[in-house]
Amino acid sequence: MDTARRLLEAGLTDRYVEGAVAAELITNAQPEADKLAIMKYLIQNYGLLETTGVPVPLTGREMLSERWKELRKVEGKLIDAQIERTFIGFPTADEAAQRLLIVFSSQPNNEMRDFFIANLLADSRVPYLDIPGTHDMVTMSNEQYRTIQKKLAHEIRRIVFIIKSAGVEQRTQRASLLLSVLDSVSDRSEKVVLMANIISVPEMEMERIIKRVAERE
């Protein structure tokens, strides 16, 4: 695992070369549990460790930009879909690593294994960590949601005002005000509805801006 850590700390700028080193680590690891442990370490820690710039042994495998573009055109959508499917349903990091290892092992050659890992590490879902609360997510009908919305009309108005207010200088100040509104209710379902409104305000604002721009064209 020390080699995997040094790889992530090295700060390699060539995506394919970095993928090749990681793929080589996984391929050469024995027994199978070590392969799984390396994959899990990579997806949990990529981008989170401080870069030291200390070099790591390379594989000597490289890829020209033209070949990268060609593979992205031919294999990119399939690779992206395989990566996306891995994280559906908020799996544990162990489960995600196991799924990824199966896909990795199915690649036909070094080039495709390197390419797969390079794309995995560049994916927006990485680094991936266990998500707490996945076993107890709150679901409700539209009617239930509207009922709670109506009950919390004042709290929701406070949320909208806080998010849109220009009088708050720091994000931490705005966040602390929003947290105070959340803490003003004790029921978990009510907190979830308030959080849903916090999420939706920026989305609605973006839709409003897009609509305004479209009207001007």
MARFIPA-281371 format. One record per residue (C-alpha): residue number from 1; residue in three letters; x, y, z. Coordinates in Angstrom, 2 decimals. Each point is the difference from the previous one (the first is absolute). Example, Ala and Ser with C-alpha at 12.3 -4.5 7.8 and 13.67 -1.06 7.14 Angstrom:
2
<rec k="1" r="ALA" px="12.30" py="-4.50" pz="7.80"/>
<rec k="2" r="SER" px="1.37" py="3.44" pz="-0.66"/>
# end
This chain:
217
<rec k="1" r="MET" px="0.00" py="0.00" pz="0.00"/>
<rec k="2" r="ASP" px="2.98" py="2.28" pz="0.50"/>
<rec k="3" r="THR" px="0.66" py="0.02" pz="-3.75"/>
<rec k="4" r="ALA" px="-3.62" py="0.94" pz="-0.70"/>
<rec k="5" r="ARG" px="0.28" py="2.87" pz="2.47"/>
<rec k="6" r="ARG" px="3.22" py="1.23" pz="-1.59"/>
<rec k="7" r="LEU" px="-1.65" py="-0.13" pz="-3.42"/>
<rec k="8" r="LEU" px="-2.84" py="2.23" pz="1.15"/>
<rec k="9" r="GLU" px="2.46" py="2.37" pz="1.68"/>
<rec k="10" r="ALA" px="2.26" py="0.19" pz="-3.06"/>
<rec k="11" r="GLY" px="-2.36" py="2.30" pz="-1.85"/>
<rec k="12" r="LEU" px="0.53" py="-1.51" pz="-3.46"/>
<rec k="13" r="THR" px="-1.41" py="2.34" pz="-2.65"/>
<rec k="14" r="ASP" px="-0.31" py="-2.52" pz="-2.82"/>
<rec k="15" r="ARG" px="-3.35" py="-1.73" pz="0.51"/>
<rec k="16" r="TYR" px="0.90" py="-3.13" pz="-1.95"/>
<rec k="17" r="VAL" px="3.41" py="-0.44" pz="1.65"/>
<rec k="18" r="GLU" px="-1.66" py="0.31" pz="3.41"/>
<rec k="19" r="GLY" px="-2.61" py="-2.55" pz="-1.01"/>
<rec k="20" r="ALA" px="2.70" py="-2.34" pz="-1.25"/>
<rec k="21" r="VAL" px="1.86" py="0.08" pz="3.32"/>
<rec k="22" r="ALA" px="-3.20" py="-0.63" pz="1.95"/>
<rec k="23" r="ALA" px="-1.07" py="-2.79" pz="-2.37"/>
<rec k="24" r="GLU" px="3.40" py="-1.65" pz="0.36"/>
<rec k="25" r="LEU" px="-0.28" py="0.09" pz="3.79"/>
<rec k="26" r="ILE" px="-3.37" py="-1.70" pz="-0.12"/>
<rec k="27" r="THR" px="1.03" py="-2.58" pz="-2.61"/>
<rec k="28" r="ASN" px="3.15" py="-1.05" pz="1.87"/>
<rec k="29" r="ALA" px="-1.61" py="-0.13" pz="3.46"/>
<rec k="30" r="GLN" px="-0.45" py="-3.43" pz="1.56"/>
<rec k="31" r="PRO" px="-2.22" py="-1.44" pz="1.40"/>
<rec k="32" r="GLU" px="-3.32" py="1.22" pz="-1.38"/>
<rec k="33" r="ALA" px="-0.77" py="1.78" pz="3.27"/>
<rec k="34" r="ASP" px="2.99" py="2.26" pz="-0.58"/>
<rec k="35" r="LYS" px="-1.31" py="1.00" pz="-3.43"/>
<rec k="36" r="LEU" px="-3.30" py="0.93" pz="1.63"/>
<rec k="37" r="ALA" px="1.76" py="1.94" pz="2.76"/>
<rec k="38" r="ILE" px="1.99" py="2.07" pz="-2.52"/>
<rec k="39" r="MET" px="-3.10" py="0.77" pz="-2.07"/>
<rec k="40" r="LYS" px="-1.84" py="1.08" pz="3.14"/>
<rec k="41" r="TYR" px="2.91" py="2.16" pz="1.13"/>
<rec k="42" r="LEU" px="0.18" py="1.72" pz="-3.39"/>
<rec k="43" r="ILE" px="-3.68" py="0.89" pz="-0.21"/>
<rec k="44" r="GLN" px="-0.14" py="1.13" pz="3.63"/>
<rec k="45" r="ASN" px="3.12" py="2.16" pz="0.03"/>
<rec k="46" r="TYR" px="0.53" py="1.34" pz="-3.52"/>
<rec k="47" r="GLY" px="0.20" py="3.78" pz="0.13"/>
<rec k="48" r="LEU" px="-0.10" py="0.13" pz="3.80"/>
<rec k="49" r="LEU" px="3.70" py="-0.48" pz="0.79"/>
<rec k="50" r="GLU" px="2.47" py="2.84" pz="0.02"/>
<rec k="51" r="THR" px="2.30" py="-0.05" pz="-3.04"/>
<rec k="52" r="THR" px="3.67" py="-0.53" pz="0.84"/>
<rec k="53" r="GLY" px="1.40" py="-0.16" pz="-3.53"/>
<rec k="54" r="VAL" px="2.18" py="-2.96" pz="0.98"/>
<rec k="55" r="PRO" px="0.35" py="-2.13" pz="-3.16"/>
<rec k="56" r="VAL" px="-1.27" py="-3.56" pz="-0.19"/>
<rec k="57" r="PRO" px="1.18" py="-2.81" pz="-2.30"/>
<rec k="58" r="LEU" px="-1.81" py="0.19" pz="-3.34"/>
<rec k="59" r="THR" px="-1.02" py="-2.82" pz="-2.29"/>
<rec k="60" r="GLY" px="1.43" py="1.48" pz="-3.17"/>
<rec k="61" r="ARG" px="-3.45" py="-0.18" pz="-1.60"/>
<rec k="62" r="GLU" px="-1.13" py="3.26" pz="-1.56"/>
<rec k="63" r="MET" px="-2.79" py="1.14" pz="-2.29"/>
<rec k="64" r="LEU" px="-0.02" py="2.70" pz="-2.65"/>
<rec k="65" r="SER" px="-2.84" py="2.51" pz="0.18"/>
<rec k="66" r="GLU" px="-1.29" py="-1.24" pz="-3.36"/>
<rec k="67" r="ARG" px="-0.32" py="-3.54" pz="1.33"/>
<rec k="68" r="TRP" px="-1.70" py="1.29" pz="3.16"/>
<rec k="69" r="LYS" px="-2.56" py="1.89" pz="-2.11"/>
<rec k="70" r="GLU" px="-0.54" py="-3.09" pz="-2.13"/>
<rec k="71" r="LEU" px="-0.65" py="-2.21" pz="3.03"/>
<rec k="72" r="ARG" px="-2.30" py="2.59" pz="1.53"/>
<rec k="73" r="LYS" px="-1.98" py="0.07" pz="-3.24"/>
<rec k="74" r="VAL" px="-0.22" py="-3.79" pz="-0.34"/>
<rec k="75" r="GLU" px="-0.01" py="-1.22" pz="3.62"/>
<rec k="76" r="GLY" px="-0.72" py="3.11" pz="2.07"/>
<rec k="77" r="LYS" px="-3.76" py="-0.32" pz="0.30"/>
<rec k="78" r="LEU" px="0.24" py="-3.66" pz="1.03"/>
<rec k="79" r="ILE" px="2.71" py="0.73" pz="2.59"/>
<rec k="80" r="ASP" px="-1.97" py="2.93" pz="1.40"/>
<rec k="81" r="ALA" px="-3.15" py="-2.15" pz="0.24"/>
<rec k="82" r="GLN" px="1.89" py="-2.78" pz="1.79"/>
<rec k="83" r="ILE" px="1.38" py="2.48" pz="2.51"/>
<rec k="84" r="GLU" px="-3.40" py="1.63" pz="0.51"/>
<rec k="85" r="ARG" px="-1.71" py="-3.35" pz="0.62"/>
<rec k="86" r="THR" px="2.56" py="-0.78" pz="2.68"/>
<rec k="87" r="PHE" px="-1.23" py="2.78" pz="2.24"/>
<rec k="88" r="ILE" px="-3.75" py="-0.39" pz="-0.49"/>
<rec k="89" r="GLY" px="-1.81" py="-0.61" pz="3.27"/>
<rec k="90" r="PHE" px="2.70" py="1.47" pz="2.25"/>
<rec k="91" r="PRO" px="2.05" py="-3.21" pz="0.44"/>
<rec k="92" r="THR" px="2.57" py="-0.28" pz="2.75"/>
<rec k="93" r="ALA" px="3.58" py="0.71" pz="-1.04"/>
<rec k="94" r="ASP" px="0.68" py="-3.75" pz="0.23"/>
<rec k="95" r="GLU" px="-2.91" py="-0.76" pz="-2.34"/>
<rec k="96" r="ALA" px="1.02" py="2.74" pz="-2.44"/>
<rec k="97" r="ALA" px="3.59" py="-1.24" pz="-0.06"/>
<rec k="98" r="GLN" px="-1.18" py="-3.55" pz="-0.66"/>
<rec k="99" r="ARG" px="-2.19" py="1.11" pz="-2.91"/>
<rec k="100" r="LEU" px="2.82" py="2.07" pz="-1.47"/>
<rec k="101" r="LEU" px="2.48" py="-2.84" pz="0.35"/>
<rec k="102" r="ILE" px="-2.30" py="-2.26" pz="-2.02"/>
<rec k="103" r="VAL" px="-0.20" py="2.57" pz="-2.80"/>
<rec k="104" r="PHE" px="3.76" py="0.63" pz="0.20"/>
<rec k="105" r="SER" px="0.78" py="-3.71" pz="-0.24"/>
<rec k="106" r="SER" px="-2.26" py="-0.35" pz="-3.05"/>
<rec k="107" r="GLN" px="2.06" py="2.45" pz="-2.05"/>
<rec k="108" r="PRO" px="1.82" py="-1.82" pz="-2.82"/>
<rec k="109" r="ASN" px="3.51" py="1.47" pz="0.31"/>
<rec k="110" r="ASN" px="2.31" py="2.39" pz="1.86"/>
<rec k="111" r="GLU" px="-1.03" py="2.96" pz="-2.11"/>
<rec k="112" r="MET" px="-3.69" py="-0.40" pz="0.84"/>
<rec k="113" r="ARG" px="0.70" py="-0.72" pz="3.67"/>
<rec k="114" r="ASP" px="2.12" py="3.17" pz="0.17"/>
<rec k="115" r="PHE" px="-2.68" py="1.93" pz="-1.87"/>
<rec k="116" r="PHE" px="-2.73" py="-1.26" pz="2.33"/>
<rec k="117" r="ILE" px="1.86" py="1.03" pz="3.16"/>
<rec k="118" r="ALA" px="0.95" py="3.38" pz="-1.50"/>
<rec k="119" r="ASN" px="-3.65" py="0.73" pz="-0.72"/>
<rec k="120" r="LEU" px="-1.09" py="-1.31" pz="3.38"/>
<rec k="121" r="LEU" px="2.37" py="2.33" pz="1.87"/>
<rec k="122" r="ALA" px="-1.20" py="2.93" pz="-2.12"/>
<rec k="123" r="ASP" px="-3.67" py="-0.75" pz="0.72"/>
<rec k="124" r="SER" px="-1.93" py="2.53" pz="2.10"/>
<rec k="125" r="ARG" px="-1.18" py="-2.77" pz="2.36"/>
<rec k="126" r="VAL" px="3.59" py="-0.60" pz="1.12"/>
<rec k="127" r="PRO" px="1.09" py="0.31" pz="2.76"/>
<rec k="128" r="TYR" px="-2.83" py="-2.21" pz="1.22"/>
<rec k="129" r="LEU" px="-0.72" py="-0.55" pz="3.69"/>
<rec k="130" r="ASP" px="-2.70" py="-1.92" pz="1.83"/>
<rec k="131" r="ILE" px="-3.16" py="2.11" pz="0.20"/>
<rec k="132" r="PRO" px="-1.64" py="-0.09" pz="3.45"/>
<rec k="133" r="GLY" px="-3.76" py="-0.35" pz="0.23"/>
<rec k="134" r="THR" px="-0.52" py="-1.94" pz="-3.23"/>
<rec k="135" r="HIS" px="-1.97" py="-2.65" pz="1.91"/>
<rec k="136" r="ASP" px="-2.39" py="2.59" pz="1.41"/>
<rec k="137" r="MET" px="-0.72" py="2.49" pz="-2.79"/>
<rec k="138" r="VAL" px="-3.23" py="1.97" pz="0.37"/>
<rec k="139" r="THR" px="-2.60" py="-0.52" pz="-2.71"/>
<rec k="140" r="MET" px="-3.44" py="1.59" pz="-0.19"/>
<rec k="141" r="SER" px="-2.88" py="0.52" pz="-2.38"/>
<rec k="142" r="ASN" px="-0.56" py="3.31" pz="-1.78"/>
<rec k="143" r="GLU" px="-2.99" py="0.59" pz="2.26"/>
<rec k="144" r="GLN" px="2.08" py="-0.55" pz="3.14"/>
<rec k="145" r="TYR" px="2.70" py="2.32" pz="-1.34"/>
<rec k="146" r="ARG" px="-2.51" py="2.77" pz="-0.79"/>
<rec k="147" r="THR" px="-1.57" py="-0.34" pz="3.45"/>
<rec k="148" r="ILE" px="3.35" py="0.47" pz="1.73"/>
<rec k="149" r="GLN" px="0.89" py="2.82" pz="-2.41"/>
<rec k="150" r="LYS" px="-3.16" py="1.83" pz="1.03"/>
<rec k="151" r="LYS" px="0.71" py="-0.56" pz="3.68"/>
<rec k="152" r="LEU" px="3.55" py="1.35" pz="-0.37"/>
<rec k="153" r="ALA" px="-0.87" py="2.99" pz="-2.22"/>
<rec k="154" r="HIS" px="1.72" py="2.48" pz="2.32"/>
<rec k="155" r="GLU" px="3.17" py="-2.08" pz="0.34"/>
<rec k="156" r="ILE" px="0.17" py="-0.47" pz="-3.78"/>
<rec k="157" r="ARG" px="-0.38" py="3.74" pz="-0.54"/>
<rec k="158" r="ARG" px="2.91" py="0.55" pz="2.40"/>
<rec k="159" r="ILE" px="2.10" py="-2.48" pz="-2.01"/>
<rec k="160" r="VAL" px="-0.72" py="1.79" pz="-3.30"/>
<rec k="161" r="PHE" px="0.83" py="3.38" pz="1.53"/>
<rec k="162" r="ILE" px="3.28" py="-1.25" pz="1.51"/>
<rec k="163" r="ILE" px="1.16" py="-1.59" pz="-3.26"/>
<rec k="164" r="LYS" px="-0.86" py="3.05" pz="-2.10"/>
<rec k="165" r="SER" px="1.11" py="2.64" pz="2.49"/>
<rec k="166" r="ALA" px="2.92" py="2.16" pz="-1.13"/>
<rec k="167" r="GLY" px="0.65" py="1.15" pz="3.54"/>
<rec k="168" r="VAL" px="1.92" py="-3.11" pz="1.05"/>
<rec k="169" r="GLU" px="3.73" py="0.24" pz="-0.64"/>
<rec k="170" r="GLN" px="1.22" py="-3.53" pz="0.71"/>
<rec k="171" r="ARG" px="-1.29" py="-3.43" pz="-0.97"/>
<rec k="172" r="THR" px="0.46" py="-1.13" pz="3.57"/>
<rec k="173" r="GLN" px="-2.32" py="2.78" pz="1.18"/>
<rec k="174" r="ARG" px="-2.65" py="-0.98" pz="-2.53"/>
<rec k="175" r="ALA" px="0.44" py="-3.67" pz="0.89"/>
<rec k="176" r="SER" px="-0.34" py="0.71" pz="3.71"/>
<rec k="177" r="LEU" px="-3.26" py="1.87" pz="-0.61"/>
<rec k="178" r="LEU" px="-1.36" py="-2.88" pz="-2.07"/>
<rec k="179" r="LEU" px="1.08" py="-2.44" pz="2.72"/>
<rec k="180" r="SER" px="-1.92" py="2.05" pz="2.54"/>
<rec k="181" r="VAL" px="-3.15" py="-0.33" pz="-2.10"/>
<rec k="182" r="LEU" px="0.54" py="-3.77" pz="-0.26"/>
<rec k="183" r="ASP" px="0.51" py="-0.23" pz="3.74"/>
<rec k="184" r="SER" px="-3.26" py="1.87" pz="0.60"/>
<rec k="185" r="VAL" px="-1.91" py="-3.20" pz="-0.84"/>
<rec k="186" r="SER" px="0.52" py="-3.33" pz="1.73"/>
<rec k="187" r="ASP" px="-1.89" py="-2.44" pz="-2.22"/>
<rec k="188" r="ARG" px="2.32" py="-1.76" pz="-2.45"/>
<rec k="189" r="SER" px="-2.50" py="0.08" pz="-2.86"/>
<rec k="190" r="GLU" px="-0.41" py="3.74" pz="0.47"/>
<rec k="191" r="LYS" px="3.77" py="0.46" pz="-0.04"/>
<rec k="192" r="VAL" px="0.17" py="-1.97" pz="-3.24"/>
<rec k="193" r="VAL" px="-2.62" py="2.23" pz="-1.64"/>
<rec k="194" r="LEU" px="1.93" py="3.09" pz="1.08"/>
<rec k="195" r="MET" px="3.19" py="-1.51" pz="-1.46"/>
<rec k="196" r="ALA" px="-1.87" py="-0.71" pz="-3.22"/>
<rec k="197" r="ASN" px="-0.88" py="3.68" pz="-0.20"/>
<rec k="198" r="ILE" px="3.60" py="1.03" pz="0.66"/>
<rec k="199" r="ILE" px="1.03" py="-2.20" pz="-2.94"/>
<rec k="200" r="SER" px="-2.77" py="1.22" pz="-2.28"/>
<rec k="201" r="VAL" px="0.48" py="3.77" pz="0.38"/>
<rec k="202" r="PRO" px="3.25" py="0.15" pz="-2.05"/>
<rec k="203" r="GLU" px="-1.54" py="-2.37" pz="-2.58"/>
<rec k="204" r="MET" px="-3.06" py="2.24" pz="-0.40"/>
<rec k="205" r="GLU" px="2.22" py="3.07" pz="-0.24"/>
<rec k="206" r="MET" px="2.03" py="-1.62" pz="-2.78"/>
<rec k="207" r="GLU" px="-3.19" py="-0.91" pz="-1.87"/>
<rec k="208" r="ARG" px="-1.17" py="3.62" pz="0.35"/>
<rec k="209" r="ILE" px="3.28" py="1.30" pz="-1.44"/>
<rec k="210" r="ILE" px="-0.12" py="-2.44" pz="-2.92"/>
<rec k="211" r="LYS" px="-3.58" py="1.03" pz="-0.74"/>
<rec k="212" r="ARG" px="0.91" py="3.69" pz="0.12"/>
<rec k="213" r="VAL" px="2.94" py="-0.53" pz="-2.38"/>
<rec k="214" r="ALA" px="-2.21" py="-1.97" pz="-2.39"/>
<rec k="215" r="GLU" px="-2.59" py="2.77" pz="-0.01"/>
<rec k="216" r="ARG" px="2.65" py="2.54" pz="-1.03"/>
<rec k="217" r="GLU" px="1.12" py="-2.04" pz="-3.01"/>
# end
